[in-house]
Amino acid sequence: LKRFGGQRTRATAIISIAMMVLFGARLAGAICLLLAGEAFAAAGSVDVEYVDGGFEPVRLRSVRDALRPWLERLVIPLPGNSHFDVPGMGSIELRGGHCRSLDVGRVATADNTSGLVLGYNVALSGVGIQCHVDAFSNGSLAINVTLADSTVNATLAVHPYVSEAYPSLPMPFGHLNLTSCTADLAITDIGFSGESPLALLVGGFSKSALIGLMGGFINEPVCNGAKEMVQTRGSTALRIGLYIAEPLLEPVEALPVPAELVKPVVDWGTYPPVIVLRELVHERFSLWANKTLEILNVRYFNRTVMHTQNVTLELRHVQVEAAGASDRPGLSIRGEDVSLGLDADLPRLNVSGLLVLKVHVPNQPVLTEVIKLKIGLHNLSLATRVMVSEAKLDATDQAIQPGCLLQCTEGVTQDPRDAIAVTDMGVDLRNLLQIESYGELEGQVAHLANVIVQSVFDNYLPTVNRLINGQLGRARPMVDGLLWQKLQALPECSKADLLFGMDEAAINFLPVVS
């Protein structure tokens, strides 16, 4: 390339803008139907060591098996404004309260999906908890109850929603049904106090008789309450999700090409170095056929990729690998007019990450969970508009650094930022998204998440890809803003013969883009 065309010595390099978009799936599931509670939280320090050359952490301080003690310390508020009837005792109005010392022995999950109707059976066993209930029954009433070694088994069905505009892209945002529910709640201790006549009435019973009396009717109200919660609050949450997701099915409009104030600009489709690079990739990339390619491996990475009032998600490790294709190049460089692009269509193209999940609940203990995530991609594409003055580029006599290329865009467009812009980002997921966690109970919850994700991918993968690409298309302005922050921070064009590599700052920039 240094003497391309035999004209004069000139170091010429091609700018390749490579951005990896990391996806995170938000998976929601109710672990304790009994309490209608929502509780996943995080805190504490995470100290991770890696096996040499490997990805697996071997030491997770104050993280491994952290879920059980956290559940035991957690204080869960109970909702009010509900009531139930006690045979022979009248009606009790529940006004609030709290539960603590939650213990879940095991979470078992089965996939009951049938076509587009997603179905999940979740069985909780070994459940124990202590609850204090504030109630009213012709006077104030306080109820203290302790459960141990109880079981809850429920089956949930998620029905599809079919948009009139896009009937071939159904979404799992219809309505929720709790199709079955059984509970076997074993009361080990119970007590009543207060001014209510009911407190005086039950005071005449022995504790064993009272436990037998209450245990005979408590199971059905629990399942009835769970059904009402799922079919009202759950379906409402799906409607909110549908409101957010449905617009993403609409095709993303192409960005208009701005007017050129300086002519001619470089046509990357006929630019000799791009042609050479494209042909080299096409002819030589097959050398990696069926061989594992480690595209990116960044250990001891620390970047917050999501932060809300209650949830923080940190990325601690990024690894991208693939296998070279045996029947096609698998990687191609696109140059057309003012657009430069990259297409990757590689077998077993996987993005792995080590995530630290933290969810902060006010005035509650906190829990840190380390999650290993692997996402399979079918292909990845990126196109960027780079409008460069041909005269300025020809006059550049040193290695083309990003700062030098940026200098060649000055004055080409009315708005300087129109000269370099991301015009297209696309990705196609494979049927692969795996979640692993560390700890016995954590692993069972991760299995629940994997069952949910797998059923969604099995039945809605075209819709998932359309939604992701719709979001990527709408994220172009944000990506451009971040890109220009990096470009404006570049050093000025100099005579130094420097190569533009992916340094630490560039790597740190990747998850910010997502």
C-alpha positions as CSV (number, residue, x, y, z in Angstrom):
1,L,0.0,0.0,0.0
2,K,2.9,2.4,0.7
3,R,3.7,2.5,-3.0
4,F,0.3,1.8,-4.4
5,G,0.0,3.1,-8.0
6,G,3.7,3.7,-8.3
7,Q,3.3,7.4,-7.8
8,R,5.0,8.5,-4.6
9,T,5.8,7.1,-1.2
10,R,2.8,7.6,1.0
11,A,1.5,5.6,4.0
12,T,-2.2,5.0,3.5
13,A,-4.4,3.3,6.1
14,I,-8.1,2.7,6.0
15,I,-10.3,3.7,8.9
16,S,-12.4,0.8,10.2
17,I,-15.0,1.7,12.7
18,A,-15.9,-1.5,14.6
19,M,-18.4,-1.4,17.3
20,M,-19.8,-4.3,19.2
21,V,-23.3,-4.0,20.5
22,L,-23.8,-5.9,23.7
23,F,-27.3,-6.9,24.5
24,G,-28.8,-7.6,27.6
25,A,-32.1,-9.2,28.1
26,R,-34.3,-8.2,30.8
27,L,-36.0,-11.2,32.2
28,A,-38.8,-10.9,34.8
29,G,-40.2,-13.8,36.9
30,A,-42.0,-14.0,40.2
31,I,-40.1,-16.4,42.6
32,C,-42.5,-16.0,45.5
33,L,-46.1,-16.1,44.2
34,L,-47.2,-16.5,47.8
35,L,-46.0,-13.0,48.8
36,A,-46.5,-11.2,45.4
37,G,-43.1,-9.8,46.2
38,E,-40.4,-8.5,43.9
39,A,-36.9,-9.0,45.3
40,F,-33.6,-9.1,43.5
41,A,-30.9,-6.8,45.0
42,A,-27.2,-6.4,45.1
43,A,-24.2,-4.9,46.9
44,G,-20.9,-5.7,48.4
45,S,-17.5,-6.0,46.8
46,V,-16.8,-8.5,44.0
47,D,-13.3,-9.9,43.7
48,V,-12.8,-12.0,40.7
49,E,-9.8,-14.1,39.7
50,Y,-9.4,-15.9,36.4
51,V,-7.7,-19.1,35.5
52,D,-4.7,-18.4,33.3
53,G,-6.0,-18.3,29.7
54,G,-9.5,-19.0,30.8
55,F,-12.7,-17.1,31.4
56,E,-14.1,-18.9,34.5
57,P,-13.7,-17.0,37.8
58,V,-12.2,-19.1,40.5
59,R,-12.8,-16.8,43.5
60,L,-15.9,-14.8,44.1
61,R,-15.6,-13.1,47.5
62,S,-19.0,-12.5,49.3
63,V,-20.9,-13.6,46.1
64,R,-21.0,-17.4,45.8
65,D,-24.2,-18.8,47.4
66,A,-25.2,-15.2,48.5
67,L,-28.9,-15.5,47.6
68,R,-30.0,-17.7,50.5
69,P,-28.6,-15.5,53.4
70,W,-29.9,-12.4,51.6
71,L,-33.4,-13.8,51.4
72,E,-33.2,-14.6,55.0
73,R,-32.4,-11.0,56.0
74,L,-34.8,-9.4,53.5
75,V,-37.8,-7.6,54.9
76,I,-40.7,-7.9,52.4
77,P,-43.7,-5.4,52.8
78,L,-47.1,-6.9,52.4
79,P,-49.8,-5.1,50.4
80,G,-53.0,-4.0,52.0
81,N,-56.5,-3.4,50.8
82,S,-57.5,-7.0,50.6
83,H,-59.7,-9.4,52.6
84,F,-60.6,-13.0,53.1
85,D,-63.2,-14.9,55.0
86,V,-62.4,-17.3,57.8
87,P,-65.1,-20.0,58.2
88,G,-67.0,-19.4,61.4
89,M,-64.9,-16.3,62.2
90,G,-66.1,-13.7,59.7
91,S,-64.2,-11.4,57.3
92,I,-60.6,-10.2,57.9
93,E,-59.4,-7.0,56.1
94,L,-55.6,-7.0,55.5
95,R,-54.1,-3.6,55.9
96,G,-50.4,-4.4,55.5
97,G,-47.5,-5.9,57.3
98,H,-44.2,-7.5,56.5
99,C,-42.4,-10.9,56.1
100,R,-38.9,-11.9,56.8
101,S,-36.6,-15.0,57.1
102,L,-37.6,-16.2,53.7
103,D,-36.1,-19.6,52.7
104,V,-36.5,-21.3,49.4
105,G,-35.2,-24.8,49.3
106,R,-35.5,-25.4,45.6
107,V,-36.8,-23.8,42.4
108,A,-37.8,-26.4,39.7
109,T,-38.8,-25.2,36.2
110,A,-40.5,-27.0,33.3
111,D,-41.3,-25.6,29.8
112,N,-45.0,-26.1,28.9
113,T,-44.9,-24.0,25.7
114,S,-47.3,-24.9,23.0
115,G,-46.7,-23.0,19.8
116,L,-46.9,-19.2,20.4
117,V,-48.4,-19.7,23.8
118,L,-45.5,-19.7,26.1
119,G,-46.0,-21.9,29.2
120,Y,-43.9,-22.4,32.3
121,N,-44.3,-24.5,35.4
122,V,-42.5,-23.3,38.5
123,A,-42.4,-25.4,41.6
124,L,-41.1,-23.9,44.9
125,S,-40.3,-26.4,47.6
126,G,-38.8,-26.1,51.1
127,V,-40.4,-22.6,51.5
128,G,-40.3,-21.1,54.9
129,I,-41.1,-17.5,56.1
130,Q,-42.2,-15.5,59.1
131,C,-44.9,-12.9,58.6
132,H,-46.6,-10.1,60.7
133,V,-49.9,-9.0,59.3
134,D,-51.8,-5.9,60.3
135,A,-55.5,-6.5,59.9
136,F,-59.0,-5.3,60.9
137,S,-62.0,-7.4,61.9
138,N,-64.4,-5.3,64.0
139,G,-61.3,-3.9,65.6
140,S,-57.5,-4.0,65.3
141,L,-56.0,-7.4,64.7
142,A,-52.3,-8.5,64.5
143,I,-51.5,-11.9,63.1
144,N,-48.1,-13.5,63.4
145,V,-47.6,-16.7,61.4
146,T,-44.6,-18.9,60.6
147,L,-44.4,-21.3,57.7
148,A,-41.8,-24.0,57.1
149,D,-41.2,-26.7,54.5
150,S,-44.1,-25.5,52.3
151,T,-44.6,-25.9,48.6
152,V,-46.1,-23.8,45.8
153,N,-46.6,-25.1,42.3
154,A,-47.9,-22.8,39.5
155,T,-48.2,-22.9,35.7
156,L,-48.1,-19.6,33.8
157,A,-49.2,-19.1,30.2
158,V,-48.2,-16.1,28.1
159,H,-50.4,-15.5,25.1
160,P,-49.2,-13.8,21.8
161,Y,-50.1,-10.5,20.4
162,V,-50.4,-10.1,16.7
163,S,-50.1,-6.6,15.3
164,E,-52.4,-5.7,12.4
165,A,-49.6,-3.9,10.6
166,Y,-47.1,-6.8,11.0
167,P,-49.0,-10.1,11.3
168,S,-45.9,-12.1,10.5
169,L,-44.1,-10.8,13.6
170,P,-46.1,-11.9,16.6
171,M,-44.9,-10.8,20.0
172,P,-45.3,-12.4,23.5
173,F,-47.2,-9.4,24.8
174,G,-50.8,-10.7,24.9
175,H,-52.2,-11.6,28.3
176,L,-51.1,-13.7,31.2
177,N,-53.0,-16.6,32.7
178,L,-52.2,-18.6,35.8
179,T,-53.6,-21.8,34.5
180,S,-52.9,-23.9,37.6
181,C,-51.9,-23.3,41.1
182,T,-51.5,-25.6,44.1
183,A,-50.1,-24.7,47.5
184,D,-49.3,-26.8,50.6
185,L,-48.4,-24.2,53.3
186,A,-47.3,-25.8,56.5
187,I,-48.0,-23.5,59.5
188,T,-45.7,-24.2,62.4
189,D,-46.6,-21.2,64.6
190,I,-49.5,-18.7,64.7
191,G,-50.8,-16.0,67.1
192,F,-53.5,-13.4,67.2
193,S,-53.6,-10.2,69.3
194,G,-55.5,-6.9,69.3
195,E,-58.9,-5.5,70.1
196,S,-60.8,-7.5,67.5
197,P,-63.4,-10.0,68.9
198,L,-61.6,-12.5,66.6
199,A,-58.5,-12.2,68.8
200,L,-60.5,-13.1,71.8
201,L,-62.3,-15.9,70.0
202,V,-59.1,-17.6,68.8
203,G,-57.5,-17.1,72.2
204,G,-59.7,-20.0,73.5
205,F,-58.1,-22.4,71.0
206,S,-54.9,-24.3,71.6
207,K,-52.1,-23.5,69.2
208,S,-52.2,-26.9,67.6
209,A,-55.9,-26.7,67.0
210,L,-55.6,-23.1,65.7
211,I,-52.8,-24.3,63.3
212,G,-55.0,-27.1,62.0
213,L,-58.0,-24.7,61.6
214,M,-56.0,-22.1,59.7
215,G,-54.1,-24.6,57.6
216,G,-57.3,-26.0,56.2
217,F,-58.3,-22.8,54.3
218,I,-55.1,-20.8,53.7
219,N,-53.9,-22.6,50.6
220,E,-56.8,-21.7,48.3
221,P,-56.8,-17.9,49.1
222,V,-53.0,-17.9,48.4
223,C,-53.6,-19.3,44.9
224,N,-56.6,-17.0,44.3
225,G,-54.5,-14.0,45.2
226,A,-51.7,-15.2,42.9
227,K,-54.1,-15.6,40.0
228,E,-55.5,-12.2,40.5
229,M,-52.1,-10.6,40.7
230,V,-50.8,-12.4,37.5
231,Q,-53.9,-11.7,35.4
232,T,-54.1,-8.0,36.4
233,R,-50.7,-6.7,37.3
234,G,-48.9,-9.1,35.0
235,S,-51.1,-8.4,32.0
236,T,-50.7,-4.6,32.7
237,A,-46.9,-5.0,32.6
238,L,-47.2,-6.8,29.3
239,R,-49.3,-4.0,27.9
240,I,-46.6,-1.5,28.9
241,G,-44.0,-3.7,27.2
242,L,-46.2,-3.8,24.1
243,Y,-46.5,-0.1,24.0
244,I,-42.7,0.2,24.1
245,A,-41.9,-2.6,21.7
246,E,-44.5,-2.3,18.9
247,P,-43.0,0.9,17.4
248,L,-39.7,-0.9,17.0
249,L,-41.2,-3.2,14.4
250,E,-41.4,-0.3,12.0
251,P,-38.6,-0.2,9.4
252,V,-35.8,2.2,10.2
253,E,-35.6,5.1,7.7
254,A,-32.4,5.5,5.8
255,L,-30.4,8.7,6.6
256,P,-30.3,11.2,3.8
257,V,-26.9,12.0,2.3
258,P,-26.0,15.6,3.0
259,A,-25.0,18.0,0.3
260,E,-21.3,18.2,-0.6
261,L,-19.9,21.7,-0.2
262,V,-16.5,20.5,-1.4
263,K,-16.1,18.3,-4.5
264,P,-15.0,15.8,-5.3
265,V,-15.2,13.6,-2.2
266,V,-13.6,10.2,-2.0
267,D,-15.6,7.3,-3.5
268,W,-14.7,4.4,-1.3
269,G,-16.0,1.9,-3.9
270,T,-13.3,2.9,-6.3
271,Y,-10.6,4.0,-3.8
272,P,-7.6,1.6,-4.5
273,P,-6.6,0.8,-0.9
274,V,-10.2,-0.2,-0.1
275,I,-10.3,-2.4,-3.2
276,V,-7.0,-4.1,-2.2
277,L,-8.2,-4.7,1.3
278,R,-11.5,-6.1,0.2
279,E,-9.9,-8.5,-2.2
280,L,-7.3,-9.6,0.4
281,V,-10.1,-10.4,2.9
282,H,-12.1,-12.2,0.3
283,E,-9.2,-14.3,-0.9
284,R,-7.3,-15.0,2.3
285,F,-9.9,-15.1,5.1
286,S,-10.6,-18.8,4.2
287,L,-7.2,-19.6,5.8
288,W,-9.1,-19.5,9.1
289,A,-11.7,-22.0,7.9
290,N,-13.1,-24.1,10.9
291,K,-10.5,-22.5,13.2
292,T,-11.5,-20.7,16.4
293,L,-10.9,-17.0,16.1
294,E,-10.5,-14.9,19.3
295,I,-11.7,-11.5,18.1
296,L,-11.6,-9.8,21.4
297,N,-10.7,-10.8,25.0
298,V,-10.6,-8.1,27.6
299,R,-10.1,-9.3,31.2
300,Y,-10.5,-7.2,34.3
301,F,-12.9,-4.9,32.5
302,N,-15.0,-2.6,34.6
303,R,-17.8,-0.7,33.0
304,T,-21.3,0.1,34.1
305,V,-23.6,-0.7,31.3
306,M,-26.9,0.0,33.0
307,H,-27.8,2.0,36.1
308,T,-31.3,2.8,37.4
309,Q,-32.6,3.7,40.8
310,N,-32.8,0.0,41.8
311,V,-30.6,-1.9,39.3
312,T,-26.9,-1.6,38.4
313,L,-25.3,-3.9,35.8
314,E,-21.5,-3.9,35.5
315,L,-19.5,-5.6,32.7
316,R,-16.3,-7.2,34.0
317,H,-15.2,-9.3,31.0
318,V,-15.8,-9.2,27.3
319,Q,-14.9,-12.1,25.0
320,V,-15.8,-12.4,21.3
321,E,-14.9,-15.5,19.3
322,A,-16.0,-17.2,16.1
323,A,-15.0,-19.9,13.7
324,G,-13.7,-19.3,10.2
325,A,-16.2,-20.3,7.6
326,S,-15.3,-23.1,5.2
327,D,-17.6,-22.3,2.3
328,R,-17.5,-18.5,2.2
329,P,-15.2,-15.6,3.2
330,G,-17.3,-14.9,6.3
331,L,-15.9,-11.3,6.6
332,S,-16.3,-8.6,3.9
333,I,-15.4,-5.0,3.6
334,R,-18.0,-2.8,1.8
335,G,-17.1,0.5,0.1
336,E,-19.7,2.3,-1.9
337,D,-19.8,6.0,-2.7
338,V,-19.2,7.7,0.7
339,S,-20.0,4.7,2.8
340,L,-17.6,2.2,4.4
341,G,-19.0,-1.0,5.9
342,L,-18.2,-4.3,7.5
343,D,-20.2,-7.5,7.4
344,A,-19.3,-10.5,9.6
345,D,-21.1,-13.8,8.9
346,L,-19.2,-16.3,10.9
347,P,-20.2,-19.7,12.3
348,R,-20.3,-19.8,16.1
349,L,-19.9,-16.1,16.5
350,N,-20.4,-15.7,20.2
351,V,-20.2,-12.7,22.6
352,S,-19.5,-13.7,26.2
353,G,-19.5,-11.4,29.2
354,L,-19.1,-11.6,33.0
355,L,-21.8,-9.4,34.5
356,V,-22.2,-8.1,38.1
357,L,-25.8,-7.5,38.9
358,K,-26.8,-5.1,41.7
359,V,-30.4,-4.2,42.5
360,H,-30.8,-1.7,45.3
361,V,-33.9,-1.9,47.6
362,P,-34.2,1.1,50.0
363,N,-33.6,0.2,53.6
364,Q,-33.0,-3.4,52.7
365,P,-29.9,-5.7,52.8
366,V,-28.1,-5.9,49.4
367,L,-26.9,-8.8,47.3
368,T,-24.3,-9.1,44.6
369,E,-24.8,-11.7,41.8
370,V,-22.2,-12.6,39.3
371,I,-23.7,-13.8,36.0
372,K,-22.0,-15.3,33.0
373,L,-23.8,-14.5,29.7
374,K,-23.2,-15.9,26.2
375,I,-25.1,-14.6,23.2
376,G,-24.9,-16.2,19.8
377,L,-24.9,-14.1,16.7
378,H,-25.5,-15.1,13.1
379,N,-24.1,-12.0,11.5
380,L,-23.2,-8.5,12.3
381,S,-23.1,-5.5,10.0
382,L,-22.0,-1.9,10.3
383,A,-22.0,1.0,7.8
384,T,-20.6,4.4,8.3
385,R,-20.7,7.5,6.1
386,V,-17.2,9.0,5.8
387,M,-17.2,12.1,3.5
388,V,-13.6,13.0,2.9
389,S,-12.2,15.7,0.6
390,E,-10.3,13.9,-2.2
391,A,-7.9,16.8,-2.6
392,K,-7.1,17.0,1.2
393,L,-6.6,13.2,1.3
394,D,-4.2,13.3,-1.7
395,A,-2.3,16.1,0.0
396,T,-1.8,14.1,3.2
397,D,1.8,12.8,3.1
398,Q,2.0,10.9,6.3
399,A,0.2,7.9,7.9
400,I,-3.5,8.4,8.0
401,Q,-4.4,8.6,11.6
402,P,-8.0,9.3,12.8
403,G,-7.0,12.9,13.5
404,C,-5.7,13.2,9.9
405,L,-8.8,11.7,8.4
406,L,-11.0,14.0,10.6
407,Q,-9.0,16.9,9.2
408,C,-9.9,15.8,5.7
409,T,-13.6,16.1,6.4
410,E,-13.5,19.7,7.4
411,G,-15.7,21.9,5.2
412,V,-17.1,19.0,3.3
413,T,-20.6,19.4,4.8
414,Q,-22.6,22.2,6.2
415,D,-22.8,20.5,9.6
416,P,-19.3,19.0,10.3
417,R,-20.9,16.1,12.1
418,D,-22.7,15.0,8.9
419,A,-19.4,14.1,7.4
420,I,-18.9,11.1,9.6
421,A,-22.0,9.3,10.8
422,V,-23.2,5.7,11.5
423,T,-25.8,5.0,8.9
424,D,-26.6,1.3,9.6
425,M,-26.2,-1.1,12.4
426,G,-27.6,-4.6,12.2
427,V,-27.4,-7.9,14.0
428,D,-29.1,-11.3,13.7
429,L,-29.1,-13.4,16.8
430,R,-28.8,-17.2,16.6
431,N,-30.9,-19.4,18.9
432,L,-28.4,-19.1,21.7
433,L,-28.6,-17.1,24.9
434,Q,-27.2,-18.8,28.0
435,I,-27.2,-17.5,31.5
436,E,-25.0,-19.0,34.3
437,S,-24.7,-18.0,37.9
438,Y,-22.7,-19.2,40.9
439,G,-24.5,-20.9,43.8
440,E,-27.1,-23.6,44.1
441,L,-30.2,-21.5,44.3
442,E,-28.7,-19.0,41.9
443,G,-28.2,-21.8,39.4
444,Q,-31.9,-22.8,39.7
445,V,-33.0,-19.3,39.1
446,A,-30.7,-19.0,36.1
447,H,-32.2,-22.2,34.8
448,L,-35.6,-20.6,35.0
449,A,-34.3,-17.6,33.0
450,N,-32.8,-19.9,30.4
451,V,-36.1,-21.8,30.0
452,I,-37.9,-18.5,29.4
453,V,-35.3,-17.2,27.0
454,Q,-35.1,-20.5,25.0
455,S,-38.9,-20.7,24.5
456,V,-39.0,-17.1,23.4
457,F,-36.1,-17.7,20.9
458,D,-37.6,-20.9,19.7
459,N,-41.0,-19.3,18.8
460,Y,-40.3,-15.5,18.4
461,L,-36.7,-15.2,17.1
462,P,-37.6,-13.2,13.9
463,T,-39.5,-10.8,16.1
464,V,-36.7,-10.5,18.6
465,N,-34.2,-9.7,15.8
466,R,-36.6,-7.1,14.3
467,L,-37.1,-5.5,17.7
468,I,-33.3,-5.4,18.3
469,N,-32.5,-3.9,14.9
470,G,-35.3,-1.4,15.3
471,Q,-33.8,-0.2,18.6
472,L,-30.3,-0.1,17.0
473,G,-31.6,2.0,14.2
474,R,-33.2,4.5,16.6
475,A,-30.0,4.5,18.6
476,R,-27.9,6.0,15.7
477,P,-28.1,9.6,16.9
478,M,-26.8,8.5,20.4
479,V,-24.1,6.4,18.8
480,D,-23.1,9.4,16.6
481,G,-22.9,11.6,19.6
482,L,-20.6,9.2,21.4
483,L,-18.5,8.7,18.3
484,W,-18.0,12.4,17.9
485,Q,-17.0,12.7,21.5
486,K,-14.2,10.3,20.8
487,L,-13.2,11.9,17.5
488,Q,-13.0,15.4,19.0
489,A,-10.7,14.1,21.7
490,L,-8.2,12.7,19.2
491,P,-4.8,14.2,18.9
492,E,-4.1,16.5,15.9
493,C,-2.8,15.1,12.7
494,S,1.0,14.7,13.0
495,K,3.9,13.5,10.9
496,A,4.5,10.6,13.3
497,D,4.1,7.2,11.7
498,L,1.5,5.9,14.1
499,L,-0.9,3.0,13.7
500,F,-4.4,3.4,15.0
501,G,-5.2,0.4,17.2
502,M,-7.9,-0.5,19.6
503,D,-6.4,0.9,22.8
504,E,-7.9,0.8,26.3
505,A,-10.0,3.9,25.7
506,A,-11.5,2.5,22.5
507,I,-12.3,-0.8,24.2
508,N,-14.0,1.0,27.1
509,F,-16.0,2.9,24.5
510,L,-17.7,-0.3,23.1
511,P,-20.2,-1.0,26.0
512,V,-21.0,2.7,26.3
513,V,-22.3,2.5,22.7
514,S,-24.7,-0.3,23.6
